[in-house]
Amino acid sequence: MADAALAALATFLSPLRLGLLLVGVLAGTVVGILPGLGGIVAVSVLLPLILRLDAATALATLTGALAVVYTADVITSVLVGTPGSPAAAPTAVEGHALARQGQAARALAAAFLSSVVGGFLGIVGLTLSIPIARPLVMLLGSPELFMFTALGVAYAGGLLGRSPLRGLLAGLLGLLLGLVGPAPAAAEFRYTFGQLYLLDGLSLEVLALGLFGVAEVVTLLARGGAIARQAELGRGWLDGARDVLVHRWLVIRGALIGVWAGVLPAIGATAASWMAYGHVVATSRDRERFGKGDVRGIIAPESANNAATAGDLIPTLLFSVPGGPAAAVILGALYAYGIYPGPRLVQEHLDLVYVIVWSFAAANILGAALSFVLSPALARITHVPFALVAPPLLVAMTVGAYQATRHPGDLLALFLLGVLGWTMKRSGWPRAPLLVGFVLARPMERYFWLTVKLHGWRWLTYPGVLAIAALMVAPAAVAAVRWWHGKHQPTHGTPATAGGGGDSPGARGPAHPVPLALAVFVALAFGVGVAQGLGFQYDARLMPLVAAVPGLALAVVQLLRSARGEPTPAGDDDGDEAPPDGPALVRRELIPFAAVAAYLGSVWLVGFHLSSFALVMLFFWRAARLRPAAAVLWGVGTLAVFHLLGLAFDLRWPGGVLWR
């Protein structure tokens, strides 16, 4: 172990890896400041750019971005009350209350320091788990590994969330999308519909960028205005540092909660933040101060969410079960390099695990230091109109998506997946399970095929398989008991619906068109999956039918519920807050979608350069109200920056059909 750690340190300390770690830290810092984006967007934007590098360098870059998102997101949360990521919501409550009292610097200092300590404690947990879990991992065979991947989809699908039905449907839909392309155990292509673009399957980069990135850009553009309203830092940096020292045991308790939440698959940083916040409120004698600017409500959640980010990597690296959506992207990056977490990783690539450990530790320090030093400048970014941020961000997403296969189909897939992500967000469906299911589809099929071929159906009686199955069934049984108890409990007055997500009984109204359309689409997708799956060869249809048959049954149930006017929750299980419902908002969000469609269509017709220049120039001129000359300069500058990135990372640009 020590030899592997030292070898990894020597690998990590190369100038190239340190430089790209800094690139990842800067990317994570910027994404953390932009409200609502979070770690998944940070690693998704970087993923297509770094897959040409060696595995150690790529993992250092991705880890650098992921490690600092939940440190930088406190800037927007404290100064303007808008969470920089879903995990920063508790910090937005208490931190912004302090900012309104002129104590923004105190809140930021407390958040930065507690994030650093929480991140280090999370890294300690990850490091200690390696020698403890390694003997266990070495005993796992294909049946247990298949069950662990199924456990990841089930947990991500919402057995522990507010909306199990929608979550499981999203996870199964992700599995089905992940099975598009060649069957690994048979000479057959599946679900390609005669399209050459689909012969190799969908790419993780396009799916993540469309599902999360495009959907968030559309939502923020529809909201309009600046990223945030004016806010000042004030003074009190030393006061915030003293707060962390005074409440040092609270920092440790928050970190322990975060590591535990990270180890549990698909719980992640958002749940860890609220668990830590609930813990500090429940254990405090003077609870009346919370919600009005109590620094303890910042310290515990910030320690927890950074520790959870490191904790997420424990099940990801050791059992192929993503601890969260961003960890699923890192898992996909490992698969892209032919590295499979579990026995092979700890036996053949243990040095890569320690590269991640060293990268996380270094990025944690660097991210906090940058946030401290750059807070005044970064605070000014929050005053920038989002119309100035959206065009370069959309250009970056387009470039990143195109690097996946360098096929024009990437542009159409990016848009269609963006529509799917927006529809899921508007309908209260969690998107993280779809991403997790997509990432786990191929390894899950491989393990399932090996299990059936080597063990027949005897594997269903193996002790390890039964133990993992119990982990899947127990939360579902608890949820069923709670549902039955709540349904049969006598009510007095108006029934409470809080906390019920979309699956608790409540008042029903007319069917909402967006959730109903999504339910119809999902049911049709699973119907096609079953119909085509029955025609595949035996070895090629095993996994598609495992995903599509239960998916079709659940989709019919969800369709009936949506048709009856099932209440849509105020947010999804990704931690995102859904915008207020109403036809006016839907129409307002269709305008940014039309702009995205026009840009991607223009890229297909006349190429990347002219289209990207026009997008930036027109947005800066018409939406951000800059002078035409300034808008032109910004357009030229944006193209220059991307050309420099192209030289550094050997990027290719989409060429147009009419003009290349």
C-alpha positions as CSV (number, residue, x, y, z in Angstrom):
1,M,0.0,0.0,0.0
2,A,2.7,2.5,1.0
3,D,4.7,1.7,-2.1
4,A,1.7,2.3,-4.3
5,A,0.9,5.6,-2.5
6,L,4.5,6.8,-2.9
7,A,4.6,5.8,-6.6
8,A,1.3,7.6,-7.1
9,L,2.8,10.7,-5.5
10,A,5.8,10.7,-7.8
11,T,3.4,10.3,-10.8
12,F,1.2,13.1,-9.5
13,L,4.0,15.6,-9.0
14,S,4.8,15.9,-12.7
15,P,4.5,19.5,-14.1
16,L,1.9,18.4,-16.7
17,R,-0.4,16.8,-14.1
18,L,0.0,19.7,-11.7
19,G,-0.8,22.2,-14.4
20,L,-3.9,20.3,-15.5
21,L,-5.0,19.9,-11.9
22,L,-5.0,23.7,-11.7
23,V,-7.1,23.8,-14.9
24,G,-9.6,21.5,-13.3
25,V,-9.6,23.6,-10.1
26,L,-10.3,26.7,-12.1
27,A,-13.0,25.1,-14.0
28,G,-14.6,23.7,-10.9
29,T,-14.4,27.1,-9.2
30,V,-16.1,28.9,-12.1
31,V,-18.8,26.2,-12.4
32,G,-19.3,26.3,-8.6
33,I,-20.1,30.0,-8.7
34,L,-22.7,29.7,-11.5
35,P,-26.0,28.9,-9.7
36,G,-27.5,25.4,-10.0
37,L,-24.8,23.7,-12.1
38,G,-22.8,21.7,-9.6
39,G,-20.1,19.0,-10.0
40,I,-21.7,17.1,-12.7
41,V,-21.4,19.9,-15.2
42,A,-17.8,20.6,-14.2
43,V,-16.6,17.1,-14.9
44,S,-18.9,16.7,-18.0
45,V,-17.4,19.8,-19.7
46,L,-13.9,18.6,-19.0
47,L,-14.4,14.9,-19.9
48,P,-14.2,15.2,-23.7
49,L,-11.2,17.4,-23.5
50,I,-9.0,15.1,-21.4
51,L,-9.7,11.6,-22.7
52,R,-6.7,12.0,-25.1
53,L,-4.4,12.2,-22.0
54,D,-3.2,9.3,-20.0
55,A,-5.4,7.9,-17.3
56,A,-3.5,9.4,-14.4
57,T,-3.5,12.9,-15.9
58,A,-7.2,12.8,-16.9
59,L,-8.2,11.6,-13.4
60,A,-6.2,14.3,-11.7
61,T,-7.9,17.0,-13.9
62,L,-11.4,15.6,-13.2
63,T,-10.8,15.2,-9.5
64,G,-9.4,18.8,-9.3
65,A,-12.7,20.1,-10.7
66,L,-14.9,17.9,-8.6
67,A,-13.0,18.7,-5.3
68,V,-13.6,22.4,-5.4
69,V,-17.1,22.8,-6.7
70,Y,-18.6,22.5,-3.2
71,T,-16.1,25.1,-1.9
72,A,-16.6,27.7,-4.6
73,D,-20.4,27.4,-4.6
74,V,-20.7,29.1,-1.3
75,I,-19.8,32.5,-2.9
76,T,-23.1,32.8,-4.8
77,S,-24.9,31.1,-1.9
78,V,-23.7,33.6,0.7
79,L,-23.7,36.8,-1.3
80,V,-27.0,36.4,-3.1
81,G,-28.9,33.6,-1.5
82,T,-29.0,31.5,-4.6
83,P,-27.3,28.1,-4.1
84,G,-24.3,27.7,-6.4
85,S,-25.1,24.0,-6.4
86,P,-28.0,22.0,-4.8
87,A,-25.7,20.9,-2.0
88,A,-25.2,24.6,-1.0
89,A,-28.8,25.2,-0.2
90,P,-28.4,25.2,3.7
91,T,-25.5,27.5,3.3
92,A,-27.6,29.9,1.2
93,V,-30.2,30.0,4.1
94,E,-27.8,30.9,6.9
95,G,-25.0,32.5,4.8
96,H,-27.2,35.0,3.0
97,A,-28.9,36.0,6.3
98,L,-25.4,36.8,7.7
99,A,-24.6,38.7,4.5
100,R,-27.6,40.9,4.9
101,Q,-26.3,41.7,8.4
102,G,-22.9,42.8,6.8
103,Q,-21.1,39.6,7.8
104,A,-20.6,38.0,4.4
105,A,-16.8,37.7,4.9
106,R,-17.4,35.9,8.2
107,A,-19.8,33.4,6.5
108,L,-17.4,32.8,3.6
109,A,-14.4,32.3,5.9
110,A,-16.3,29.7,8.0
111,A,-17.5,28.0,4.9
112,F,-14.1,27.8,3.2
113,L,-12.3,26.5,6.3
114,S,-14.9,23.9,7.2
115,S,-14.9,22.7,3.5
116,V,-11.2,22.2,3.6
117,V,-11.3,20.3,6.9
118,G,-14.3,18.2,5.7
119,G,-12.6,17.4,2.4
120,F,-9.4,16.2,4.3
121,L,-11.4,14.0,6.6
122,G,-13.2,12.6,3.6
123,I,-9.9,11.8,2.0
124,V,-8.8,10.1,5.2
125,G,-11.9,8.0,5.0
126,L,-11.2,7.1,1.4
127,T,-7.5,6.2,2.2
128,L,-8.4,4.1,5.2
129,S,-11.1,2.2,3.3
130,I,-8.6,0.9,0.7
131,P,-6.6,-1.5,2.9
132,I,-9.8,-2.4,4.9
133,A,-12.0,-3.2,1.8
134,R,-9.3,-4.6,-0.5
135,P,-9.5,-8.2,0.9
136,L,-13.3,-8.1,0.6
137,V,-13.2,-6.8,-3.0
138,M,-10.8,-9.5,-4.0
139,L,-13.4,-12.2,-3.0
140,L,-16.1,-10.8,-5.4
141,G,-17.0,-12.8,-8.4
142,S,-19.3,-11.9,-11.4
143,P,-22.6,-12.6,-9.5
144,E,-21.7,-10.2,-6.7
145,L,-20.4,-7.6,-9.1
146,F,-23.6,-7.8,-11.1
147,M,-25.6,-7.4,-7.9
148,F,-23.5,-4.4,-6.9
149,T,-24.2,-2.7,-10.3
150,A,-27.9,-3.5,-9.9
151,L,-27.7,-2.0,-6.4
152,G,-26.2,1.2,-7.8
153,V,-29.1,1.6,-10.3
154,A,-31.7,0.8,-7.6
155,Y,-30.3,3.2,-5.1
156,A,-29.8,5.9,-7.7
157,G,-33.3,5.2,-8.9
158,G,-34.8,6.4,-5.6
159,L,-35.3,3.6,-3.2
160,L,-34.0,6.1,-0.7
161,G,-35.5,9.1,-2.4
162,R,-38.8,10.9,-2.5
163,S,-40.1,9.4,-5.8
164,P,-39.1,5.8,-6.1
165,L,-41.3,5.1,-9.2
166,R,-40.0,8.0,-11.3
167,G,-36.4,7.3,-10.1
168,L,-36.5,3.6,-11.0
169,L,-37.9,4.5,-14.4
170,A,-35.1,7.0,-15.0
171,G,-32.5,4.4,-14.0
172,L,-34.0,1.7,-16.2
173,L,-34.2,4.2,-19.1
174,G,-30.5,4.9,-18.6
175,L,-29.8,1.2,-18.8
176,L,-31.7,1.0,-22.1
177,L,-29.9,4.0,-23.6
178,G,-26.6,2.5,-22.4
179,L,-27.3,-0.7,-24.4
180,V,-27.6,1.0,-27.7
181,G,-25.0,-0.2,-30.1
182,P,-23.0,-3.5,-30.4
183,A,-23.9,-6.4,-28.2
184,P,-20.7,-7.6,-26.4
185,A,-21.7,-11.3,-26.5
186,A,-23.2,-11.5,-29.9
187,A,-22.6,-10.2,-33.5
188,E,-25.6,-7.9,-33.4
189,F,-26.3,-4.2,-33.2
190,R,-29.2,-3.1,-31.0
191,Y,-31.6,-0.1,-31.1
192,T,-29.7,1.6,-33.9
193,F,-32.8,2.2,-36.1
194,G,-30.6,2.1,-39.2
195,Q,-28.5,5.1,-38.1
196,L,-24.7,4.9,-38.6
197,Y,-24.3,7.4,-35.7
198,L,-25.8,4.9,-33.2
199,L,-23.6,1.9,-34.3
200,D,-21.1,2.6,-31.5
201,G,-23.8,3.7,-29.0
202,L,-24.4,7.0,-27.3
203,S,-21.5,8.8,-25.7
204,L,-21.3,9.6,-22.0
205,E,-20.1,13.1,-22.7
206,V,-23.1,14.0,-24.9
207,L,-25.5,12.5,-22.5
208,A,-24.2,14.3,-19.5
209,L,-23.8,17.6,-21.2
210,G,-27.3,17.5,-22.7
211,L,-29.1,16.1,-19.7
212,F,-27.6,18.5,-17.2
213,G,-25.8,21.3,-19.0
214,V,-28.2,22.3,-21.7
215,A,-31.2,21.9,-19.5
216,E,-29.7,24.2,-16.8
217,V,-28.6,26.9,-19.3
218,V,-32.1,27.0,-20.7
219,T,-33.6,27.3,-17.2
220,L,-31.2,30.1,-16.2
221,L,-31.7,32.0,-19.4
222,A,-35.5,31.9,-19.0
223,R,-35.1,33.3,-15.5
224,G,-33.3,36.3,-17.0
225,G,-31.4,39.1,-15.4
226,A,-28.0,38.9,-13.7
227,I,-26.6,35.7,-12.2
228,A,-27.4,37.5,-8.9
229,R,-28.2,40.9,-7.5
230,Q,-25.6,43.2,-5.9
231,A,-24.0,42.0,-2.6
232,E,-21.0,43.1,-0.6
233,L,-18.4,41.1,1.2
234,G,-18.0,43.3,4.3
235,R,-15.4,42.3,6.9
236,G,-15.0,39.5,9.4
237,W,-12.6,37.0,7.8
238,L,-10.9,36.3,11.2
239,D,-14.2,36.0,12.9
240,G,-15.2,33.2,10.5
241,A,-11.9,31.4,11.2
242,R,-12.5,31.6,14.9
243,D,-16.0,30.2,14.5
244,V,-14.5,27.1,12.9
245,L,-12.1,26.7,15.8
246,V,-14.8,27.1,18.4
247,H,-17.0,24.6,16.7
248,R,-14.3,22.2,15.7
249,W,-16.2,19.2,16.9
250,L,-19.2,20.2,14.8
251,V,-16.8,20.2,11.8
252,I,-15.8,16.7,12.6
253,R,-19.4,15.5,13.1
254,G,-20.4,17.1,9.8
255,A,-17.5,15.3,8.0
256,L,-18.5,12.0,9.5
257,I,-22.1,12.5,8.3
258,G,-20.7,13.4,4.8
259,V,-18.5,10.4,4.5
260,W,-21.4,8.1,5.6
261,A,-23.7,9.8,3.1
262,G,-21.0,9.4,0.4
263,V,-20.5,5.7,1.1
264,L,-24.2,5.0,0.7
265,P,-24.7,4.8,-3.1
266,A,-26.5,7.7,-4.8
267,I,-27.1,9.7,-1.5
268,G,-24.3,12.3,-2.2
269,A,-23.5,15.8,-1.2
270,T,-26.9,17.3,-1.3
271,A,-28.4,14.9,1.1
272,A,-25.3,15.1,3.3
273,S,-25.7,18.9,3.6
274,W,-29.3,18.7,4.8
275,M,-28.5,15.7,7.1
276,A,-25.7,17.8,8.7
277,Y,-27.9,20.8,8.9
278,G,-30.7,18.8,10.5
279,H,-28.2,17.3,13.0
280,V,-26.9,20.7,14.1
281,V,-30.4,22.1,14.5
282,A,-31.6,19.0,16.4
283,T,-28.6,19.0,18.8
284,S,-28.6,22.8,19.5
285,R,-30.4,24.3,22.5
286,D,-30.9,27.7,21.0
287,R,-32.6,26.7,17.8
288,E,-34.4,30.0,17.3
289,R,-31.3,31.5,15.7
290,F,-31.3,29.1,12.7
291,G,-32.6,30.6,9.5
292,K,-31.7,34.1,10.7
293,G,-27.9,33.8,10.2
294,D,-26.3,31.1,12.5
295,V,-22.8,30.3,11.5
296,R,-23.2,26.7,12.8
297,G,-25.7,26.2,10.0
298,I,-22.9,26.9,7.5
299,I,-20.0,25.0,9.2
300,A,-21.8,21.6,9.5
301,P,-23.2,21.4,5.9
302,E,-20.0,22.7,4.3
303,S,-17.9,20.1,6.1
304,A,-20.4,17.4,5.2
305,N,-20.8,18.1,1.5
306,N,-17.0,18.2,0.8
307,A,-16.5,15.0,2.9
308,A,-19.3,13.4,0.9
309,T,-17.6,14.2,-2.4
310,A,-14.6,12.1,-1.2
311,G,-16.9,9.5,0.3
312,D,-18.7,9.2,-3.0
313,L,-15.5,7.7,-4.5
314,I,-15.4,4.8,-2.0
315,P,-18.2,2.7,-3.5
316,T,-17.3,4.1,-6.9
317,L,-13.8,2.8,-7.0
318,L,-14.2,-0.3,-4.9
319,F,-17.5,-1.7,-6.1
320,S,-18.4,0.1,-9.3
321,V,-21.4,1.7,-7.6
322,P,-21.4,5.5,-8.2
323,G,-21.7,7.5,-5.0
324,G,-23.3,10.3,-6.9
325,P,-23.8,11.7,-10.5
326,A,-20.3,13.3,-10.8
327,A,-18.8,10.1,-9.5
328,A,-20.7,8.3,-12.2
329,V,-18.8,10.4,-14.8
330,I,-15.5,9.6,-13.2
331,L,-16.5,5.9,-13.3
332,G,-17.3,6.4,-17.0
333,A,-13.8,7.9,-17.6
334,L,-12.3,4.8,-16.0
335,Y,-14.3,2.6,-18.3
336,A,-13.1,4.6,-21.2
337,Y,-9.5,3.8,-20.3
338,G,-10.4,0.1,-19.9
339,I,-10.1,0.2,-16.2
340,Y,-12.8,-1.5,-14.2
341,P,-13.3,-0.7,-10.5
342,G,-13.4,-3.6,-8.1
343,P,-10.8,-6.4,-7.9
344,R,-8.9,-5.4,-11.1
345,L,-8.6,-1.8,-10.0
346,V,-7.2,-2.6,-6.5
347,Q,-5.0,-5.4,-7.9
348,E,-3.6,-3.9,-11.1
349,H,-4.2,-0.1,-10.8
350,L,-3.9,0.7,-7.1
351,D,-1.6,3.6,-8.0
352,L,-4.4,5.3,-9.9
353,V,-6.6,5.2,-6.7
354,Y,-3.8,7.0,-4.8
355,V,-3.4,9.5,-7.7
356,I,-7.1,10.4,-7.1
357,V,-6.3,10.7,-3.3
358,W,-3.4,13.0,-3.9
359,S,-5.3,15.1,-6.5
360,F,-8.3,15.5,-4.1
361,A,-6.0,16.6,-1.3
362,A,-4.1,19.1,-3.4
363,A,-7.2,20.5,-5.1
364,N,-8.9,20.9,-1.7
365,I,-6.1,23.2,-0.5
366,L,-5.7,25.0,-3.8
367,G,-9.5,25.5,-4.2
368,A,-9.9,27.0,-0.7
369,A,-6.8,29.2,-1.2
370,L,-8.1,30.5,-4.5
371,S,-11.6,31.1,-3.1
372,F,-10.0,33.2,-0.2
373,V,-7.8,35.2,-2.5
374,L,-10.2,35.7,-5.3
375,S,-13.5,36.1,-3.4
376,P,-13.7,39.9,-4.1
377,A,-13.2,39.3,-7.8
378,L,-15.4,36.2,-7.9
379,A,-18.1,38.1,-6.1
380,R,-18.3,40.5,-9.0
381,I,-18.9,37.6,-11.4
382,T,-22.3,37.1,-9.6
383,H,-23.3,40.5,-10.9
384,V,-22.8,39.6,-14.5
385,P,-26.0,39.1,-16.6
386,F,-26.4,35.4,-17.4
387,A,-26.8,36.4,-21.0
388,L,-23.0,37.1,-21.0
389,V,-22.2,33.7,-19.5
390,A,-24.6,31.4,-21.4
391,P,-23.1,31.8,-25.0
392,P,-19.5,30.8,-24.1
393,L,-20.9,28.0,-21.9
394,L,-23.1,26.7,-24.7
395,V,-20.1,26.9,-27.1
396,A,-18.0,24.9,-24.7
397,M,-20.7,22.3,-24.4
398,T,-21.0,22.0,-28.1
399,V,-17.2,21.6,-28.6
400,G,-17.1,19.1,-25.8
401,A,-20.0,17.1,-27.2
402,Y,-18.5,17.0,-30.7
403,Q,-15.2,15.5,-29.4
404,A,-17.1,12.4,-28.4
405,T,-17.4,10.9,-32.0
406,R,-16.7,14.0,-34.2
407,H,-19.9,13.2,-36.0
408,P,-22.7,15.7,-36.8
409,G,-25.1,13.4,-35.0
410,D,-23.5,14.6,-31.7
411,L,-25.1,18.0,-32.2
412,L,-28.6,16.5,-32.7
413,A,-28.1,14.1,-29.7
414,L,-27.0,17.0,-27.5
415,F,-30.1,19.0,-28.3
416,L,-32.5,16.0,-27.9
417,L,-30.9,15.0,-24.6
418,G,-31.2,18.6,-23.5
419,V,-34.9,18.5,-24.2
420,L,-35.2,15.3,-22.2
421,G,-33.2,16.7,-19.3
422,W,-35.4,19.9,-19.3
423,T,-38.6,17.8,-19.5
424,M,-37.5,15.6,-16.6
425,K,-36.6,18.7,-14.5
426,R,-39.9,20.4,-15.2
427,S,-41.8,17.1,-14.4
428,G,-40.0,16.4,-11.1
429,W,-38.1,13.4,-12.4
430,P,-34.6,12.8,-11.0
431,R,-32.0,12.9,-13.8
432,A,-29.1,11.4,-11.8
433,P,-30.5,7.8,-12.0
434,L,-30.6,8.0,-15.8
435,L,-26.9,9.0,-15.9
436,V,-26.0,6.2,-13.4
437,G,-27.9,3.6,-15.3
438,F,-26.3,4.6,-18.6
439,V,-22.8,4.4,-17.1
440,L,-23.5,1.0,-15.5
441,A,-25.3,-0.6,-18.5
442,R,-22.2,-2.1,-20.2
443,P,-20.4,-3.5,-17.1
444,M,-23.8,-4.7,-15.7
445,E,-24.4,-6.6,-19.0
446,R,-20.9,-8.1,-19.0
447,Y,-21.3,-9.3,-15.4
448,F,-24.8,-10.7,-16.0
449,W,-23.7,-12.6,-19.1
450,L,-20.7,-14.1,-17.4
451,T,-22.8,-15.0,-14.4
452,V,-25.5,-16.8,-16.4
453,K,-22.8,-18.6,-18.6
454,L,-20.6,-19.7,-15.7
455,H,-23.2,-20.3,-12.9
456,G,-26.5,-20.9,-14.6
457,W,-29.2,-19.7,-12.3
458,R,-27.6,-21.2,-9.1
459,W,-26.1,-17.8,-8.4
460,L,-29.4,-16.6,-7.1
461,T,-28.8,-18.7,-4.0
462,Y,-25.3,-17.5,-3.3
463,P,-24.9,-15.8,0.2
464,G,-23.2,-12.7,-1.2
465,V,-26.0,-12.3,-3.8
466,L,-28.7,-12.7,-1.2
467,A,-27.0,-10.2,1.1
468,I,-26.8,-7.5,-1.6
469,A,-30.4,-8.3,-2.6
470,A,-31.4,-7.6,1.0
471,L,-29.7,-4.2,0.8
472,M,-31.9,-3.5,-2.2
473,V,-35.2,-4.9,-0.8
474,A,-34.9,-3.4,2.8
475,P,-35.3,0.3,1.8
476,A,-38.2,-0.6,-0.5
477,A,-39.9,-2.6,2.3
478,V,-39.4,0.3,4.7
479,A,-40.9,2.8,2.1
480,A,-43.9,0.4,1.5
481,V,-44.6,0.1,5.2
482,R,-44.4,3.9,5.7
483,W,-46.7,4.4,2.7
484,W,-49.2,1.8,4.0
485,H,-49.1,3.4,7.5
486,G,-49.6,6.9,6.2
487,K,-52.5,5.8,3.9
488,H,-54.4,4.0,6.7
489,Q,-53.7,6.6,9.5
490,P,-56.7,8.7,10.4
491,T,-56.4,12.2,9.1
492,H,-57.6,15.4,10.8
493,G,-58.1,18.3,8.5
494,T,-56.0,18.7,5.4
495,P,-53.6,15.9,4.7
496,A,-50.0,16.8,4.8
497,T,-48.0,16.3,1.7
498,A,-44.6,17.6,2.7
499,G,-41.8,15.3,2.1
500,G,-43.9,13.0,0.0
501,G,-42.3,13.9,-3.3
502,G,-44.6,12.9,-6.0
503,D,-45.5,9.5,-4.6
504,S,-47.4,10.5,-1.6
505,P,-51.1,11.0,-1.7
506,G,-52.3,14.5,-2.1
507,A,-54.7,16.6,-4.0
508,R,-54.9,15.8,-7.7
509,G,-55.8,18.2,-10.5
510,P,-55.9,18.1,-14.3
511,A,-53.0,16.4,-16.0
512,H,-50.0,18.7,-16.7
513,P,-49.0,18.5,-20.3
514,V,-45.2,18.3,-19.8
515,P,-45.2,15.4,-17.2
516,L,-47.9,13.6,-19.3
517,A,-45.8,13.9,-22.5
518,L,-42.7,12.6,-20.6
519,A,-44.7,9.6,-19.3
520,V,-46.0,8.8,-22.8
521,F,-42.4,9.1,-24.2
522,V,-41.0,6.8,-21.5
523,A,-43.7,4.2,-22.0
524,L,-43.2,4.2,-25.8
525,A,-39.4,3.9,-25.3
526,F,-39.8,0.8,-23.1
527,G,-42.4,-0.6,-25.5
528,V,-40.0,-0.3,-28.4
529,G,-37.3,-1.8,-26.2
530,V,-39.3,-4.9,-25.5
531,A,-40.6,-5.3,-29.1
532,Q,-37.1,-5.0,-30.6
533,G,-35.4,-6.9,-27.8
534,L,-37.5,-10.0,-28.4
535,G,-36.1,-10.1,-32.0
536,F,-32.4,-10.1,-30.9
537,Q,-30.3,-13.2,-30.5
538,Y,-30.4,-14.9,-27.1
539,D,-27.1,-13.5,-25.8
540,A,-27.9,-10.1,-27.2
541,R,-31.4,-9.8,-25.7
542,L,-30.8,-10.9,-22.1
543,M,-29.9,-7.5,-20.7
544,P,-32.2,-5.4,-22.9
545,L,-35.2,-7.4,-21.6
546,V,-34.0,-7.2,-18.0
547,A,-34.2,-3.4,-18.4
548,A,-37.2,-3.0,-20.7
549,V,-39.8,-5.5,-19.4
550,P,-39.9,-4.1,-15.8
551,G,-39.5,-0.6,-17.3
552,L,-42.6,-1.0,-19.5
553,A,-44.7,-2.3,-16.5
554,L,-43.6,0.7,-14.3
555,A,-44.0,3.1,-17.2
556,V,-47.7,2.1,-17.7
557,V,-48.3,2.7,-13.9
558,Q,-46.6,6.1,-14.2
559,L,-48.6,7.0,-17.3
560,L,-51.8,6.3,-15.5
561,R,-50.8,8.4,-12.6
562,S,-49.7,11.3,-14.8
563,A,-53.0,11.1,-16.7
564,R,-54.9,11.4,-13.4
565,G,-53.1,14.6,-12.6
566,E,-50.4,13.3,-10.2
567,P,-49.0,16.2,-8.2
568,T,-45.6,17.3,-9.4
569,P,-43.1,17.9,-6.6
570,A,-41.4,21.2,-6.1
571,G,-38.0,19.7,-7.0
572,D,-36.5,16.5,-8.2
573,D,-34.3,14.0,-6.3
574,D,-31.2,15.5,-7.8
575,G,-31.6,18.3,-5.4
576,D,-32.7,20.7,-8.1
577,E,-35.4,23.2,-7.4
578,A,-38.1,23.1,-10.1
579,P,-39.2,26.4,-11.3
580,P,-42.8,27.5,-10.6
581,D,-45.3,25.8,-12.8
582,G,-47.4,27.6,-15.3
583,P,-47.9,28.0,-19.1
584,A,-46.2,31.4,-19.1
585,L,-42.9,29.9,-17.7
586,V,-43.0,27.0,-20.2
587,R,-43.4,29.5,-23.1
588,R,-40.6,31.6,-21.7
589,E,-38.3,28.6,-21.5
590,L,-39.1,27.6,-25.1
591,I,-37.4,30.8,-26.3
592,P,-33.9,29.8,-25.0
593,F,-34.6,26.3,-26.5
594,A,-35.3,27.8,-29.8
595,A,-32.0,29.8,-29.6
596,V,-30.1,26.6,-28.7
597,A,-31.7,24.8,-31.6
598,A,-30.9,27.6,-34.0
599,Y,-27.3,27.7,-32.9
600,L,-26.8,23.9,-33.2
601,G,-28.6,23.9,-36.6
602,S,-26.4,26.7,-37.8
603,V,-23.3,24.8,-36.7
604,W,-24.5,21.9,-38.8
605,L,-25.2,24.1,-41.8
606,V,-22.3,26.6,-41.8
607,G,-19.8,25.3,-39.3
608,F,-18.6,26.1,-35.8
609,H,-16.7,29.3,-36.3
610,L,-19.3,31.5,-38.0
611,S,-22.1,30.1,-35.9
612,S,-20.3,30.6,-32.6
613,F,-19.2,34.1,-33.4
614,A,-22.8,35.0,-34.4
615,L,-24.2,33.4,-31.2
616,V,-21.8,35.3,-28.9
617,M,-22.1,38.6,-30.8
618,L,-25.9,38.5,-31.0
619,F,-26.4,37.5,-27.3
620,F,-24.0,40.2,-26.1
621,W,-25.6,42.8,-28.3
622,R,-29.3,42.1,-28.0
623,A,-29.7,40.2,-24.7
624,A,-26.9,41.8,-22.7
625,R,-27.3,45.2,-24.3
626,L,-23.6,45.8,-25.1
627,R,-22.6,48.1,-27.9
628,P,-22.2,46.4,-31.3
629,A,-18.4,47.0,-31.4
630,A,-18.0,45.4,-27.9
631,A,-20.2,42.5,-28.9
632,V,-18.0,41.9,-32.0
633,L,-14.9,42.0,-29.9
634,W,-16.3,39.5,-27.4
635,G,-17.2,37.2,-30.3
636,V,-13.7,37.3,-31.7
637,G,-12.2,36.9,-28.2
638,T,-14.3,33.8,-27.6
639,L,-13.2,32.2,-30.8
640,A,-9.6,33.0,-29.9
641,V,-9.9,31.3,-26.5
642,F,-11.3,28.2,-28.0
643,H,-8.6,28.0,-30.7
644,L,-6.0,28.1,-28.0
645,L,-7.8,25.3,-26.2
646,G,-7.9,23.4,-29.5
647,L,-4.2,23.7,-29.9
648,A,-3.6,22.5,-26.3
649,F,-6.0,19.6,-26.5
650,D,-6.1,18.7,-30.2
651,L,-9.7,19.6,-30.5
652,R,-11.7,19.3,-33.8
653,W,-14.4,21.8,-34.9
654,P,-17.7,20.8,-36.5
655,G,-17.8,21.6,-40.2
656,G,-20.9,22.9,-41.9
657,V,-22.8,21.2,-44.7
658,L,-22.9,24.4,-46.8
659,W,-19.6,26.0,-45.7
660,R,-16.7,24.3,-44.0
